C-alpha cells in the first residue's frame, strides 16, 4: 500500500519522510506559531529554494528537489507591533544541513533573546541599541560607567510582560547594547561614579534631550537599522 504524500495541514511525522522537509514552529512560550516563513537554501547552488508558511498548528512541509545535494532550512516571522513591521529570524533546533533522502525534521522557535547558532558572528535574536554621546560633551569618556535603565511601556513584541533592564556597555569605547528584547521602553541614564542623572534622546528621530525618553525599535522601514534603536546622552 502506498503512503500518501503529506498535505500542507498534516502533522509532520516525528521521524520525517523521505523527499520532504517537515517541522514545527513555536513562539517564545512554546505554543504553535502560524504564518511563519520557512525556506530552504542549497549549500552549493546559493540562493533560496522553496518557501512555505506554517499552518494554524505551527507545522510546515516542503517537498525537496531531488539530487541537489545538501540543503539548509531557515525561517523568519513578520510581526506588526506598535504600527511597525519587524522581521525576526527564527532559532533552529537543529542547524545542520541535510539531503532529500534523510527524512529531515527541522523545528524552529521564535526567541526574544539569545545568540544565533553561528558563534563566529556577533548576532542576536534581540534588538541592538546604538549609543551616541553628545558631541558637545567633553567628558564621560569612561562610558562603561554609564548605566541605562529600560522600563517596558506596554507588552513586548510577543505580547508578554517585559522586565526592567539595567544595562551598561561591556567595555570602554563600545557604543552598543546587544540582545535587548524588542519592545517599547522608557529609557533613563545615570553616571554611576557620581550618581549624576544624564539626559537622553531618541538619536534616530532627533528628539530633544530630556530626563527620560520613550522609544521604539526601528522596523523594516530601515534596511540598515532594522531591529535597532538609538539613544543619545549628555550631562549638559
N, CA, C and O of each residue as an XYZ file, in Angstrom:
944
protein
N       0.858     -1.199      0.000
C       0.000      0.000      0.000
C       0.885      1.237      0.000
O       1.825      1.332      0.790
N       0.595      2.165     -0.864
C       1.403      3.375     -0.987
C       0.980      4.408      0.046
O      -0.207      4.694      0.202
N       1.960      4.965      0.750
C       1.670      6.020      1.732
C       1.502      7.349      1.008
O       2.392      7.748      0.257
N       0.384      8.047      1.214
C       0.168      9.317      0.504
C       1.156     10.369      0.946
O       1.646     10.360      2.075
N       1.443     11.292      0.013
C       2.311     12.408      0.363
C       1.635     13.267      1.416
O       0.409     13.380      1.428
N       2.421     13.880      2.307
C       1.817     14.719      3.343
C       1.209     15.965      2.741
O       1.766     16.547      1.810
N       0.081     16.372      3.261
C      -0.563     17.601      2.820
C      -0.088     18.768      3.641
O       0.539     18.566      4.680
N      -0.366     19.996      3.210
C       0.171     21.174      3.886
C      -0.336     21.358      5.304
O       0.308     22.053      6.089
N      -1.482     20.756      5.667
C      -2.013     20.928      7.013
C      -1.795     19.734      7.903
O      -2.203     19.754      9.064
N      -1.152     18.673      7.389
C      -0.942     17.469      8.170
C       0.111     17.695      9.250
O       0.969     18.569      9.137
N       0.019     16.880     10.303
C       1.041     16.915     11.336
C       2.277     16.191     10.835
O       2.173     15.020     10.468
N       3.451     16.831     10.799
C       4.653     16.179     10.287
C       5.008     14.954     11.126
O       4.960     15.025     12.354
N       5.359     13.843     10.503
C       5.773     12.677     11.274
C       7.052     12.970     12.040
O       7.930     13.685     11.557
N       7.149     12.400     13.256
C       8.301     12.685     14.104
C       9.603     12.239     13.467
O      10.646     12.855     13.686
N       9.551     11.163     12.673
C      10.762     10.640     12.039
C      10.980     11.207     10.643
O      11.951     10.843      9.980
N      10.097     12.092     10.181
C      10.233     12.682      8.868
C       9.756     11.761      7.759
O       9.242     10.669      8.000
N       9.945     12.242      6.528
C       9.533     11.487      5.352
C      10.501     11.785      4.225
O      10.777     12.950      3.942
N      11.019     10.757      3.580
C      11.986     10.940      2.507
C      11.429     11.860      1.431
O      10.284     11.720      1.002
N      12.258     12.801      1.004
C      11.856     13.724     -0.045
C      11.205     14.990      0.457
O      10.903     15.889     -0.329
N      10.982     15.074      1.769
C      10.311     16.235      2.339
C      11.111     16.782      3.519
O      11.806     16.049      4.222
N      10.988     18.085      3.709
C      11.438     18.736      4.931
C      10.191     19.046      5.736
O       9.276     19.692      5.226
N      10.134     18.601      6.978
C       8.967     18.836      7.818
C       9.417     19.410      9.148
O      10.587     19.305      9.517
N       8.486     20.014      9.861
C       8.829     20.543     11.166
C       7.704     21.354     11.763
O       6.625     21.478     11.183
N       7.973     21.907     12.939
C       7.020     22.714     13.697
C       7.712     23.989     14.156
O       8.897     23.973     14.492
N       6.972     25.090     14.169
C       7.479     26.379     14.642
C       6.656     26.802     15.853
O       5.427     26.743     15.829
N       7.343     27.230     16.915
C       6.667     27.653     18.136
C       7.074     29.070     18.515
O       8.114     29.570     18.089
N       6.230     29.706     19.329
C       6.519     31.057     19.803
C       7.394     30.989     21.053
O       7.756     29.891     21.477
N       7.748     32.131     21.659
C       8.642     32.096     22.823
C       8.119     31.290     24.002
O       8.901     30.876     24.858
N       6.793     31.056     24.065
C       6.224     30.271     25.165
C       5.999     28.817     24.777
O       5.422     28.046     25.543
N       6.464     28.439     23.562
C       6.340     27.051     23.135
C       5.022     26.700     22.487
O       4.733     25.522     22.277
N       4.204     27.707     22.162
C       2.924     27.453     21.513
C       3.091     27.499     19.991
O       3.969     28.203     19.493
N       2.254     26.753     19.238
C       2.373     26.744     17.773
C       2.288     28.150     17.189
O       1.478     28.969     17.625
N       3.129     28.416     16.205
C       3.202     29.742     15.588
C       2.810     29.627     14.122
O       3.514     28.996     13.334
N       1.702     30.229     13.760
C       1.240     30.206     12.370
C       1.806     31.379     11.586
O       2.283     32.354     12.168
N       1.751     31.279     10.274
C       2.184     32.339      9.353
C       3.660     32.689      9.488
O       4.064     33.788      9.110
N       4.472     31.781     10.019
C       5.930     31.943      9.955
C       6.405     31.444      8.598
O       5.802     30.533      8.032
N       7.463     32.019      8.074
C       8.006     31.623      6.776
C       9.218     30.727      6.977
O      10.172     31.098      7.661
N       9.170     29.537      6.370
C      10.300     28.608      6.372
C      10.744     28.432      4.929
O       9.907     28.279      4.040
N      12.052     28.452      4.684
C      12.543     28.277      3.320
C      13.821     27.453      3.321
O      14.500     27.335      4.341
N      14.136     26.886      2.166
C      15.336     26.073      2.007
C      16.379     26.841      1.205
O      16.050     27.665      0.352
N      17.643     26.552      1.501
C      18.762     27.195      0.831
C      19.777     26.112      0.493
O      20.228     25.389      1.382
N      20.144     25.992     -0.783
C      21.087     24.964     -1.196
C      22.503     25.381     -0.826
O      22.861     26.551     -0.960
N      23.320     24.423     -0.356
C      24.666     24.748      0.108
C      25.659     24.925     -1.032
O      26.738     25.478     -0.821
N      25.319     24.466     -2.248
C      26.212     24.594     -3.401
C      25.703     25.672     -4.346
O      26.415     26.632     -4.642
N      24.476     25.515     -4.816
C      23.856     26.498     -5.700
C      23.173     27.531     -4.819
O      21.994     27.400     -4.488
N      23.921     28.558     -4.443
C      23.437     29.518     -3.471
C      22.168     30.211     -3.956
O      22.017     30.536     -5.134
N      21.291     30.417     -3.033
C      20.023     31.043     -3.350
C      18.900     30.262     -2.722
O      19.020     29.058     -2.497
N      17.812     30.939     -2.439
C      16.702     30.300     -1.770
C      16.008     29.307     -2.673
O      15.866     29.525     -3.877
N      15.577     28.210     -2.071
C      14.776     27.227     -2.792
C      13.314     27.506     -2.542
O      12.848     28.631     -2.724
N      12.586     26.479     -2.121
C      11.153     26.634     -1.866
C      10.921     27.314     -0.519
O      11.779     27.277      0.364
N       9.747     27.934     -0.374
C       9.359     28.503      0.902
C       7.882     28.249      1.135
O       7.109     28.048      0.197
N       7.506     28.262      2.414
C       6.119     27.996      2.769
C       5.829     28.674      4.095
O       6.743     28.945      4.873
N       4.551     28.949      4.353
C       4.126     29.498      5.635
C       3.582     28.383      6.515
O       2.978     27.432      6.020
N       3.795     28.501      7.804
C       3.289     27.486      8.716
C       1.767     27.573      8.828
O       1.169     28.630      8.628
N       1.164     26.437      9.151
C      -0.281     26.336      9.280
C      -0.725     26.838     10.646
O       0.089     27.304     11.443
N      -2.034     26.738     10.908
C      -2.565     27.196     12.188
C      -2.011     26.395     13.365
O      -1.981     26.892     14.490
N      -1.574     25.158     13.116
C      -0.977     24.362     14.199
C       0.545     24.454     14.216
O       1.214     23.658     14.875
N       1.096     25.445     13.477
C       2.526     25.710     13.519
C       3.385     24.760     12.715
O       4.609     24.793     12.842
N       2.788     23.911     11.890
C       3.561     22.930     11.134
C       3.806     23.402      9.707
O       3.130     24.301      9.208
N       4.784     22.778      9.063
C       5.075     23.049      7.652
C       5.655     21.791      7.025
O       6.176     20.914      7.714
N       5.551     21.722      5.689
C       6.121     20.609      4.933
C       6.533     21.128      3.557
O       5.721     21.719      2.844
N       7.772     20.911      3.190
C       8.304     21.375      1.911
C       8.859     20.184      1.152
O       9.680     19.432      1.677
N       8.407     20.012     -0.096
C       8.970     18.946     -0.929
C      10.319     19.416     -1.466
O      10.440     20.531     -1.973
N      11.335     18.552     -1.350
C      12.689     18.906     -1.740
C      12.999     18.447     -3.162
O      12.497     17.420     -3.616
N      13.824     19.213     -3.850
C      14.252     18.851     -5.203
C      15.259     17.709     -5.110
O      16.174     17.747     -4.288
N      15.091     16.711     -5.939
C      15.955     15.533     -5.891
C      17.341     15.822     -6.465
O      17.511     16.660     -7.351
N      18.317     15.105     -5.934
C      19.683     15.102     -6.460
C      20.303     16.493     -6.517
O      21.023     16.823     -7.459
N      20.021     17.296     -5.512
C      20.580     18.653     -5.451
C      21.547     18.816     -4.280
O      21.879     19.939     -3.900
N      22.001     17.693     -3.705
C      22.987     17.768     -2.639
C      22.389     18.182     -1.312
O      21.299     17.744     -0.945
N      23.111     19.033     -0.592
C      22.737     19.405      0.767
C      21.912     20.697      0.801
O      22.088     21.601     -0.016
N      21.021     20.739      1.768
C      20.142     21.888      1.956
C      20.264     22.403      3.389
O      20.647     21.672      4.302
N      19.933     23.662      3.554
C      19.787     24.259      4.881
C      18.349     24.750      5.011
O      17.737     25.163      4.026
N      17.816     24.703      6.222
C      16.485     25.247      6.488
C      16.627     26.520      7.316
O      17.395     26.561      8.277
N      15.884     27.552      6.938
C      15.911     28.825      7.643
C      14.485     29.347      7.770
O      13.586     28.891      7.064
N      14.286     30.290      8.658
C      12.939     30.805      8.839
C      12.916     32.170      9.494
O      13.888     32.598     10.115
N      11.777     32.852      9.343
C      11.589     34.160      9.962
C      10.095     34.426     10.125
O       9.258     33.728      9.553
N       9.785     35.438     10.907
C       8.415     35.916     11.002
C       8.393     37.407     10.699
O       9.394     38.102     10.870
N       7.250     37.885     10.249
C       6.979     39.313     10.133
C       5.925     39.638     11.178
O       4.839     39.057     11.178
N       6.248     40.565     12.068
C       5.370     40.863     13.194
C       5.024     42.338     13.235
O       5.911     43.192     13.261
N       3.711     42.643     13.241
C       3.248     44.021     13.392
C       3.176     44.352     14.877
O       2.524     43.653     15.653
N       3.861     45.436     15.262
C       3.928     45.825     16.675
C       4.059     47.336     16.754
O       5.000     47.914     16.210
N       3.110     47.977     17.437
C       3.107     49.440     17.586
C       3.243     50.143     16.230
O       4.013     51.091     16.076
N       2.473     49.651     15.253
C       2.394     50.249     13.910
C       3.691     50.136     13.110
O       3.869     50.853     12.126
N       4.588     49.257     13.514
C       5.794     48.971     12.746
C       5.838     47.477     12.456
O       5.322     46.671     13.231
N       6.458     47.114     11.334
C       6.611     45.705     10.975
C       8.067     45.303     11.210
O       8.992     45.966     10.740
N       8.252     44.209     11.942
C       9.576     43.715     12.277
C       9.799     42.352     11.623
O       8.903     41.508     11.608
N      10.992     42.147     11.089
C      11.395     40.841     10.573
C      12.340     40.219     11.591
O      13.368     40.801     11.935
N      11.981     39.028     12.071
C      12.740     38.382     13.142
C      13.093     36.965     12.714
O      12.211     36.169     12.390
N      14.380     36.655     12.716
C      14.822     35.313     12.354
C      14.443     34.313     13.431
O      14.423     34.639     14.618
N      14.141     33.086     13.006
C      13.759     32.017     13.915
C      14.979     31.191     14.312
O      15.936     31.068     13.548
N      14.929     30.638     15.499
C      16.024     29.826     16.017
C      15.828     28.368     15.612
O      14.795     27.778     15.927
N      16.822     27.767     14.904
C      16.682     26.363     14.502
C      17.045     25.426     15.644
O      18.077     25.594     16.294
N      16.182     24.430     15.885
C      16.512     23.402     16.877
C      17.734     22.604     16.439
O      18.545     22.186     17.266
N      17.856     22.397     15.122
C      18.995     21.679     14.544
C      19.464     22.465     13.322
O      18.754     22.496     12.317
N      20.642     23.105     13.373
C      21.101     23.936     12.260
C      21.840     23.161     11.167
O      22.300     23.770     10.201
N      21.967     21.837     11.292
C      22.765     21.050     10.348
C      22.093     20.970      8.969
O      20.870     21.053      8.851
N      22.925     20.806      7.931
C      22.410     20.621      6.575
C      21.855     19.203      6.422
O      22.043     18.355      7.295
N      21.168     18.956      5.300
C      20.523     17.662      5.085
C      20.317     17.460      3.579
O      20.385     18.412      2.802
N      20.064     16.212      3.181
C      19.702     15.889      1.804
C      18.250     15.421      1.772
O      17.637     15.199      2.817
N      17.707     15.274      0.566
C      16.282     14.973      0.458
C      15.920     13.565      0.907
O      14.751     13.287      1.175
N      16.903     12.670      0.993
C      16.595     11.282      1.362
C      16.883     10.978      2.835
O      16.863      9.815      3.236
N      17.151     12.006      3.643
C      17.454     11.800      5.057
C      16.232     11.901      5.963
O      16.361     11.796      7.183
N      15.042     12.105      5.384
C      13.825     12.329      6.173
C      14.039     13.456      7.185
O      13.816     13.269      8.381
N      14.470     14.622      6.707
C      14.851     15.690      7.640
C      13.664     16.288      8.389
O      12.608     16.538      7.808
N      13.853     16.510      9.675
C      12.909     17.237     10.521
C      13.655     18.437     11.092
O      14.690     18.271     11.737
N      13.144     19.635     10.864
C      13.777     20.847     11.370
C      12.710     21.711     12.049
O      11.850     22.293     11.387
N      12.781     21.781     13.365
C      11.859     22.606     14.147
C      12.505     23.956     14.460
O      13.727     24.065     14.559
N      11.671     24.969     14.612
C      12.151     26.326     14.876
C      11.376     26.933     16.037
O      10.256     26.526     16.344
N      12.012     27.931     16.681
C      11.333     28.690     17.722
C      11.663     30.168     17.577
O      12.788     30.541     17.244
N      10.665     30.994     17.832
C      10.861     32.435     17.927
C      11.418     32.734     19.316
O      10.772     32.460     20.328
N      12.613     33.293     19.353
C      13.245     33.656     20.611
C      13.370     35.168     20.725
O      13.729     35.843     19.760
N      13.073     35.695     21.904
C      13.204     37.132     22.132
C      14.658     37.546     22.296
O      15.027     38.667     21.947
N      15.486     36.652     22.825
C      16.901     36.942     23.045
C      17.716     35.686     22.790
O      17.172     34.591     22.648
N      19.027     35.863     22.735
C      19.932     34.737     22.562
C      20.835     34.908     21.363
O      20.506     35.632     20.424
N      21.977     34.239     21.395
C      22.958     34.286     20.318
C      22.509     33.379     19.180
O      21.993     32.288     19.421
N      22.703     33.825     17.935
C      22.398     32.964     16.789
C      23.367     31.790     16.801
O      24.435     31.893     17.405
N      23.023     30.655     16.142
C      23.849     29.448     16.258
C      25.311     29.627     15.854
O      26.184     28.979     16.432
N      25.601     30.490     14.878
C      26.978     30.682     14.435
C      27.693     31.594     15.430
O      27.529     32.813     15.389
N      28.491     30.998     16.328
C      29.141     31.782     17.375
C      30.256     32.676     16.849
O      30.769     33.519     17.585
N      30.642     32.501     15.575
C      31.657     33.378     14.998
C      31.083     34.742     14.642
O      31.829     35.675     14.345
N      29.754     34.859     14.673
C      29.085     36.120     14.349
C      28.532     36.746     15.618
O      28.006     36.051     16.488
N      28.654     38.047     15.717
C      28.145     38.766     16.886
C      26.704     39.186     16.615
O      26.384     40.374     16.570
N      25.837     38.179     16.436
C      24.449     38.419     16.085
C      23.534     37.778     17.116
O      23.826     36.707     17.647
N      22.407     38.460     17.395
C      21.493     38.028     18.444
C      20.059     38.139     17.958
O      19.764     38.854     17.001
N      19.167     37.414     18.639
C      17.750     37.486     18.302
C      17.107     38.737     18.872
O      16.113     39.217     18.328
N      17.651     39.276     19.955
C      17.149     40.528     20.495
C      17.598     41.719     19.667
O      18.426     41.585     18.767
N      17.046     42.882     19.976
C      17.405     44.094     19.252
C      18.729     44.678     19.722
O      19.255     44.296     20.767
N      19.261     45.610     18.933
C      20.531     46.274     19.236
C      20.286     47.747     19.512
O      19.549     48.412     18.783
N      20.911     48.253     20.574
C      20.817     49.671     20.938
C      22.146     50.334     20.614
O      23.192     49.912     21.106
N      22.105     51.379     19.781
C      23.310     52.151     19.480
C      23.287     53.423     20.316
O      22.274     54.118     20.380
N      24.421     53.720     20.959
C      24.511     54.828     21.895
C      25.383     55.948     21.326
O      26.430     55.694     20.732
N      24.934     57.182     21.518
C      25.614     58.344     20.944
C      25.854     59.383     22.033
O      24.901     59.957     22.561
N      27.130     59.633     22.377
C      27.448     60.715     23.298
C      27.327     62.033     22.560
O      27.804     62.158     21.432
N      26.698     63.012     23.176
C      26.550     64.321     22.555
C      27.928     64.893     22.216
O      28.821     64.861     23.062
N      28.125     65.415     21.001
C      29.455     65.899     20.595
C      29.940     67.090     21.410
O      31.133     67.394     21.392
N      29.044     67.777     22.128
C      29.450     68.923     22.939
C      29.934     68.533     24.326
O      30.404     69.384     25.081
N      29.824     67.243     24.671
C      30.268     66.772     25.981
C      31.765     66.510     25.931
O      32.241     65.805     25.040
N      32.517     67.074     26.883
C      33.962     66.946     26.875
C      34.465     65.820     27.780
O      35.650     65.487     27.751
N      33.573     65.230     28.583
C      33.993     64.126     29.452
C      33.089     62.917     29.179
O      32.613     62.742     28.057
N      32.858     62.108     30.171
C      32.111     60.853     30.008
C      32.842     59.888     29.077
O      32.210     59.079     28.397
N      34.174     59.974     29.046
C      34.938     59.043     28.222
C      34.819     57.603     28.726
O      34.886     56.653     27.945
N      34.641     57.456     30.042
C      34.500     56.114     30.605
C      33.041     55.669     30.486
O      32.339     55.496     31.482
N      32.615     55.493     29.247
C      31.195     55.228     29.011
C      30.733     53.886     29.560
O      29.532     53.626     29.629
N      31.678     53.028     29.951
C      31.274     51.771     30.568
C      30.680     51.995     31.964
O      30.098     51.080     32.547
N      30.829     53.207     32.493
C      30.273     53.539     33.806
C      28.899     54.203     33.719
O      28.351     54.636     34.734
N      28.346     54.284     32.516
C      27.000     54.830     32.358
C      26.009     53.669     32.374
O      26.146     52.710     31.615
N      25.018     53.770     33.244
C      24.004     52.723     33.369
C      22.689     53.222     32.769
O      22.173     54.273     33.149
N      22.172     52.456     31.841
C      20.902     52.777     31.183
C      19.816     51.868     31.749
O      20.009     50.659     31.876
N      18.686     52.456     32.082
C      17.548     51.689     32.586
C      16.438     51.699     31.533
O      16.000     52.757     31.083
N      16.000     50.518     31.157
C      14.938     50.336     30.170
C      13.701     49.809     30.890
O      13.694     48.675     31.371
N      12.659     50.630     30.965
C      11.412     50.230     31.606
C      10.359     49.979     30.530
O      10.031     50.901     29.783
N       9.817     48.766     30.423
C       8.845     48.481     29.362
C       7.608     49.368     29.470
O       7.099     49.630     30.560
N       7.143     49.818     28.316
C       5.893     50.571     28.220
C       4.924     49.696     27.431
O       4.959     49.679     26.201
N       4.069     48.977     28.130
C       3.194     48.017     27.476
C       3.906     46.683     27.279
O       5.054     46.523     27.694
N       3.231     45.728     26.648
C       3.815     44.401     26.441
C       4.941     44.421     25.419
O       5.036     45.333     24.598
N       5.795     43.398     25.481
C       6.844     43.228     24.483
C       6.236     42.765     23.168
O       5.024     42.571     23.079
N       7.061     42.589     22.154
C       6.595     42.294     20.809
C       5.819     40.983     20.720
O       4.972     40.828     19.841
N       6.098     40.029     21.626
C       5.373     38.758     21.608
C       4.133     38.775     22.485
O       3.453     37.757     22.620
N       3.829     39.933     23.088
C       2.663     40.051     23.945
C       2.936     39.764     25.405
O       2.034     39.901     26.232
N       4.146     39.373     25.746
C       4.481     39.054     27.131
C       4.815     40.326     27.911
O       5.043     41.387     27.330
N       4.839     40.196     29.236
C       5.197     41.306     30.114
C       6.711     41.369     30.254
O       7.336     40.402     30.690
N       7.294     42.482     29.894
C       8.743     42.618     29.967
C       9.220     42.959     31.367
O       8.420     43.245     32.258
N      10.534     42.926     31.548
C      11.171     43.260     32.808
C      12.000     44.534     32.646
O      12.518     44.816     31.565
N      12.118     45.294     33.728
C      13.003     46.464     33.710
C      14.445     45.997     33.622
O      14.876     45.134     34.387
N      15.191     46.574     32.682
C      16.577     46.174     32.426
C      17.518     47.304     32.814
O      17.245     48.465     32.510
N      18.616     46.982     33.478
C      19.684     47.946     33.737
C      20.920     47.437     33.003
O      21.431     46.357     33.298
N      21.394     48.232     32.038
C      22.428     47.768     31.115
C      23.577     48.765     31.030
O      23.386     49.976     31.136
N      24.775     48.221     30.836
C      25.963     49.049     30.594
C      26.729     48.486     29.408
O      26.639     47.298     29.099
N      27.478     49.351     28.752
C      28.398     48.885     27.725
C      29.471     48.018     28.369
O      29.909     48.304     29.483
N      29.897     46.967     27.685
C      30.790     45.989     28.292
C      32.228     46.479     28.407
O      32.978     46.011     29.264
N      32.612     47.413     27.554
C      33.985     47.898     27.617
C      34.039     49.337     27.135
O      33.133     49.811     26.451
N      35.097     50.015     27.495
C      35.264     51.420     27.130
C      35.312     51.574     25.613
O      35.904     50.760     24.904
N      34.681     52.626     25.145
C      34.608     52.983     23.728
C      33.686     52.058     22.937
O      33.577     52.192     21.718
N      33.027     51.129     23.610
C      31.957     50.398     22.938
C      30.783     51.358     22.803
O      30.664     52.301     23.586
N      29.928     51.134     21.836
C      28.783     52.030     21.650
C      27.497     51.266     21.388
O      26.573     51.795     20.771
N      27.432     50.016     21.856
C      26.249     49.200     21.603
C      25.837     48.426     22.850
O      26.676     47.966     23.624
N      24.542     48.297     23.021
C      23.943     47.349     23.956
C      23.229     46.308     23.105
O      22.398     46.653     22.264
N      23.548     45.046     23.318
C      23.079     43.996     22.416
C      22.077     43.060     23.079
O      22.070     42.876     24.296
N      21.243     42.483     22.245
C      20.326     41.421     22.641
C      19.273     41.904     23.635
O      19.033     41.260     24.656
N      18.646     43.040     23.332
C      17.567     43.580     24.152
C      16.235     43.105     23.570
O      16.012     43.267     22.371
N      15.342     42.525     24.376
C      14.036     42.102     23.840
C      13.328     43.265     23.168
O      13.251     44.354     23.736
N      12.812     43.050     21.973
C      12.160     44.140     21.239
C      10.862     44.526     21.941
O      10.004     43.685     22.210
N      10.743     45.810     22.227
C       9.567     46.349     22.885
C       9.615     47.863     22.829
O      10.517     48.445     22.226
N       8.643     48.494     23.457
C       8.669     49.950     23.640
C       9.159     50.215     25.059
O       8.661     49.620     26.014
N      10.141     51.114     25.195
C      10.762     51.341     26.503
C      10.817     52.829     26.839
O      10.928     53.684     25.960
N      10.735     53.108     28.137
C      11.109     54.411     28.676
C      12.540     54.276     29.182
O      12.830     53.413     30.011
N      13.435     55.128     28.683
C      14.868     54.971     28.950
C      15.387     56.142     29.764
O      15.093     57.298     29.459
N      16.167     55.841     30.811
C      16.886     56.849     31.583
C      18.349     56.418     31.676
O      18.685     55.274     31.369
N      19.223     57.341     32.103
C      20.652     57.029     32.216
C      21.240     57.750     33.416
O      20.799     58.841     33.778
N      22.250     57.125     34.033
C      22.926     57.726     35.174
C      24.415     57.404     35.081
O      24.805     56.303     34.692
N      25.238     58.388     35.446
C      26.691     58.182     35.508
C      27.008     57.654     36.899
O      26.948     58.402     37.875
N      27.345     56.373     36.997
C      27.412     55.685     38.277
C      28.472     56.220     39.243
O      28.202     56.254     40.443
N      29.663     56.640     38.796
C      30.654     57.115     39.778
C      30.177     58.296     40.623
O      30.577     58.425     41.780
N      29.328     59.158     40.059
C      28.859     60.334     40.804
C      27.367     60.283     41.100
O      26.877     61.047     41.932
N      26.644     59.400     40.437
C      25.195     59.357     40.601
C      24.460     60.405     39.787
O      23.248     60.559     39.931
N      25.180     61.134     38.926
C      24.547     62.175     38.129
C      23.598     61.573     37.106
O      23.951     60.653     36.369
N      22.376     62.118     37.078
C      21.413     61.679     36.080
C      21.693     62.395     34.759
O      21.828     63.618     34.721
N      21.777     61.630     33.691
C      22.026     62.192     32.367
C      20.708     62.431     31.645
O      19.667     61.883     32.007
N      20.784     63.257     30.625
C      19.612     63.469     29.778
C      19.781     62.644     28.508
O      20.895     62.451     28.021
N      18.675     62.168     27.986
C      18.704     61.229     26.862
C      17.753     61.687     25.767
O      16.868     62.513     25.990
N      17.961     61.124     24.566
C      17.116     61.473     23.422
C      16.992     60.273     22.493
O      17.755     59.311     22.577
N      16.009     60.360     21.608
C      15.872     59.375     20.529
C      16.809     59.826     19.413
O      16.477     60.733     18.651
N      17.970     59.200     19.316
C      19.008     59.668     18.391
C      18.602     59.501     16.940
O      18.984     60.322     16.105
N      17.839     58.465     16.609
C      17.458     58.249     15.217
C      16.352     59.204     14.775
O      16.272     59.566     13.601
N      15.500     59.612     15.716
C      14.404     60.519     15.380
C      14.768     61.975     15.624
O      14.027     62.872     15.221
N      15.904     62.224     16.280
C      16.358     63.597     16.503
C      15.551     64.351     17.545
O      15.345     65.556     17.404
N      15.089     63.672     18.586
C      14.298     64.340     19.615
C      15.205     65.155     20.538
O      16.419     64.956     20.556
N      14.605     66.082     21.308
C      15.358     66.888     22.266
C      15.771     66.033     23.461
O      15.132     65.025     23.761
N      16.842     66.441     24.139
C      17.270     65.757     25.350
C      16.252     65.996     26.471
O      15.684     67.082     26.593
N      16.037     64.960     27.282
C      15.094     65.033     28.392
C      15.540     64.034     29.457
O      16.373     63.170     29.183
N      14.987     64.147     30.681
C      15.371     63.186     31.722
C      15.065     61.730     31.343
O      15.729     60.811     31.821
N      14.063     61.524     30.489
C      13.743     60.183     30.001
C      13.181     60.300     28.590
O      12.735     61.368     28.171
N      13.212     59.192     27.867
C      12.663     59.181     26.525
C      11.957     57.846     26.306
O      12.477     56.792     26.672
N      10.771     57.900     25.707
C      10.051     56.684     25.332
C      10.353     56.404     23.869
O      10.210     57.282     23.018
N      10.768     55.187     23.585
C      11.382     54.919     22.286
C      11.040     53.518     21.802
O      10.887     52.588     22.594
N      10.924     53.386     20.472
C      10.666     52.099     19.824
C      11.871     51.682     18.993
O      12.629     52.522     18.508
N      12.036     50.382     18.838
C      12.998     49.871     17.864
C      12.490     50.168     16.454
O      11.285     50.170     16.202
N      13.424     50.418     15.546
C      13.080     50.603     14.141
C      12.720     49.244     13.541
O      13.317     48.225     13.887
N      11.745     49.240     12.647
C      11.325     48.010     11.985
C      11.896     47.903     10.585
O      12.998     48.380     10.314
N      11.141     47.275      9.698
C      11.615     47.017      8.340
C      11.661     48.275      7.483
O      12.130     48.225      6.346
N      11.176     49.415      8.010
C      11.230     50.636      7.214
C      12.659     51.100      6.991
O      12.903     51.944      6.129
N      13.607     50.566      7.752
C      15.020     50.890      7.555
C      15.785     49.629      7.194
O      15.768     48.649      7.937
N      16.453     49.657      6.057
C      17.216     48.482      5.630
C      18.502     48.321      6.419
O      19.020     47.210      6.532
N      19.029     49.413      6.970
C      20.330     49.355      7.649
C      20.218     49.340      9.168
O      21.160     48.932      9.847
N      19.082     49.779      9.715
C      18.947     49.864     11.170
C      17.730     49.101     11.690
O      17.232     49.402     12.775
N      17.253     48.135     10.941
C      16.110     47.353     11.386
C      16.433     46.652     12.698
O      17.545     46.163     12.900
N      15.436     46.612     13.590
C      15.564     45.999     14.917
C      16.633     46.691     15.763
O      17.298     46.057     16.582
N      16.786     48.003     15.553
C      17.715     48.813     16.334
C      16.987     50.034     16.887
O      15.965     50.456     16.347
N      17.516     50.588     17.953
C      17.106     51.913     18.403
C      18.351     52.693     18.787
O      19.380     52.108     19.126
N      18.256     54.014     18.734
C      19.405     54.872     19.019
C      19.112     55.797     20.181
O      18.055     56.425     20.241
N      20.062     55.875     21.111
C      19.894     56.726     22.289
C      21.060     57.705     22.368
O      22.219     57.295     22.430
N      20.754     58.978     22.365
C      21.759     59.998     22.629
C      21.791     60.313     24.110
O      20.779     60.177     24.796
N      22.964     60.740     24.621
C      23.045     61.068     26.048
C      24.002     62.233     26.254
O      24.948     62.428     25.491
N      23.729     63.010     27.314
C      24.536     64.194     27.627
C      24.424     64.499     29.115
O      23.443     64.133     29.761
N      25.450     65.181     29.660
C      25.383     65.650     31.043
C      25.230     67.166     31.116
O      25.396     67.765     32.179
N      24.917     67.775     29.989
C      24.769     69.238     29.934
C      23.306     69.622     30.056
O      22.975     70.808     30.032
